[in-house]
Amino acid sequence: MTLKKTLTYAAWAFLIYFIAFRPQAAASVARGLLGLITRLGTGFGDFFSSLVT
């Protein structure tokens, strides 16, 4: 098994463990990441809108 595959399995195992045993903390992290993605999308949208006007 390659190192990349081993690290991928370990990351998935940690994610499942984190969600199973710390669901509120996992939800908080997910909300934070989704908020970040939303802010990035809004920022890019505003930037490109400013270029056109």
N, C-alpha and C positions, 0 to 999 in steps of 0.2 A: 504494500500500500504506500502511495506516495505521501509526502509531507503535506501537500496541498489538500489531498482528500482527507487525511487524518485531521487537519485543522478545521476543515469544513464540517466534518462529523462532530468534532468537539464543540464548535460554535452552535450547531443545531441542538446538541444535547444541553448546552448551557441555556439556550433560549427556552427550550421546553421546561427545564428545571426552574428557571426564573419565573416563567408564567405560572407553573403549577404551584410553586411554594411561596411566591411573592406577587400575587395577581394585582394588588393595588399599586405596587411599585412599578410593575411592568406596564400597567395602564397609564401611569404617570409619564413614563418614558415614551410610550407610544404617542400620547397627547403632545408631548414636547416636540417630538420629531415631526409629527403632522403639522404642528404650528410653525415650525421652522420651514418646512416645505411650502406652506401657504404663504409665509412672509417672503420667501425667495421668489415664488411665482408672482406675487404682487409687485415686488421690486422690479423684476424683469419686465413685467407688463407695463409698469409706469415708465421705465426707461425707454422701451421701444415706442410707447405712445408719445413720449416727449420728442423722440427723433422725427416722427411723422408730422407733428404739429409745428 
